[in-house]
Amino acid sequence: MTEPATAPAAPSDVTAQAARAVRAATGAAKRYRVMAYVTGVMLLLLCVEMLLRYVVDVRQPVLDAIPIVHGWVYVVYLVTVVDLWSKMRWRFGRLATMVLGGVVPTLSFFVEKRVHDDAQAKIGAAAVALRGVA
């Protein structure tokens, strides 16, 4: 049995899909940006906590929560990284760099700046092309 041929998508359907993709990428970039800053701050707090605990020998119960919170924030950060990376269709090296941004102190701030600029340029170019079609 042969399956019936499907008709090609109408130009308005393709334009609507492209507009949804631009909105989705914009949202992913915003979520990534927020989580990059939060992860960077939590990583710096974790470094301070480790210095206080192991160098100064400060034992406070509030310090016990910082590694746990940082761990869960990092998990959410990884979700936003994979979301943005998949929507932008970047290479694997970019994914690895973004993942390491949440592990190396202060790196997330530098990586975020670069990723944000690249994402905005790509999203902007897609939006301009979309306006030219519509």
C-alpha positions in Angstrom: 0.0 0.0 0.0 1.2 3.5 -0.7 0.6 6.4 1.6 -1.0 9.5 0.2 1.4 12.3 -0.6 1.2 15.1 1.8 0.9 18.6 0.4 3.8 21.0 1.0 3.2 23.4 3.9 1.7 26.7 2.9 4.0 29.7 3.2 1.9 31.1 6.0 2.4 27.8 8.0 6.2 28.0 7.5 6.2 31.7 8.5 4.2 30.9 11.6 6.6 28.0 12.5 9.6 30.3 12.0 8.0 33.0 14.2 7.4 30.4 17.0 11.0 29.3 16.7 12.2 32.8 17.1 10.0 33.3 20.2 11.2 30.0 21.6 14.9 30.9 21.1 14.4 34.3 22.6 12.8 32.8 25.7 15.6 30.2 26.0 18.2 32.9 25.8 16.5 34.9 28.5 16.3 31.8 30.8 19.9 30.9 30.1 21.0 34.5 30.9 19.3 34.5 34.3 20.5 31.0 35.2 24.1 31.9 34.2 24.1 34.8 36.6 22.5 32.8 39.4 24.9 29.9 38.9 27.9 32.3 38.8 26.9 33.9 42.0 26.2 30.6 43.7 29.6 29.3 42.6 31.3 32.3 44.1 29.3 31.8 47.3 30.4 28.1 47.3 34.1 29.3 47.0 33.6 31.6 49.9 31.9 28.9 51.9 34.8 26.5 51.2 37.4 29.1 52.3 35.5 29.8 55.5 35.1 26.1 56.2 38.5 24.8 55.4 40.8 27.7 55.8 39.2 29.8 58.6 37.5 26.7 60.2 34.1 28.4 60.5 31.4 25.9 61.2 27.9 27.5 60.8 24.8 25.5 59.9 23.8 28.1 57.3 27.0 27.2 55.3 25.9 23.6 55.0 23.1 24.7 52.6 25.3 26.5 50.1 26.7 23.4 48.4 23.3 21.8 48.2 21.6 24.9 46.7 24.5 25.4 44.3 24.1 21.8 43.1 20.4 22.2 42.4 20.9 25.6 40.8 23.6 24.0 38.5 21.1 21.3 37.5 18.6 23.9 36.4 21.4 25.8 34.7 22.3 22.6 32.7 18.7 22.3 31.6 18.7 25.9 30.3 22.1 25.3 28.6 20.8 22.3 26.7 17.5 24.1 25.9 19.3 27.1 24.4 22.0 25.0 22.7 19.4 22.8 21.0 17.3 25.7 19.8 20.3 27.6 18.4 21.7 24.5 16.8 25.2 25.3 17.9 28.2 22.8 17.7 29.1 20.5 20.5 32.1 22.6 21.6 29.7 25.5 22.5 27.7 23.1 24.7 30.9 22.0 26.5 32.0 25.6 27.0 28.6 26.5 28.4 28.5 23.5 30.7 32.0 24.4 32.1 30.8 28.0 32.7 28.9 26.7 35.7 31.9 24.8 37.1 34.8 27.3 36.9 34.4 30.4 39.2 33.6 33.6 37.3 33.7 31.8 33.9 29.9 31.8 33.7 29.9 35.6 33.5 32.3 35.7 30.5 30.6 32.7 28.7 27.2 34.3 29.3 28.3 37.5 27.6 29.6 35.7 24.6 26.6 33.3 24.3 24.1 36.1 24.8 25.7 38.2 22.0 25.9 35.3 19.6 22.3 34.2 20.4 21.0 37.8 19.9 22.8 38.1 16.6 21.4 34.8 15.3 17.9 35.5 16.6 18.0 39.1 15.2 19.0 37.8 11.8 16.2 35.3 11.8 13.7 37.9 12.9 14.8 40.2 10.1 14.6 37.4 7.5 11.2 36.6 8.9 10.0 40.2 8.4 11.3 40.1 4.9 9.1 37.1 4.1 6.0 38.4 5.9 
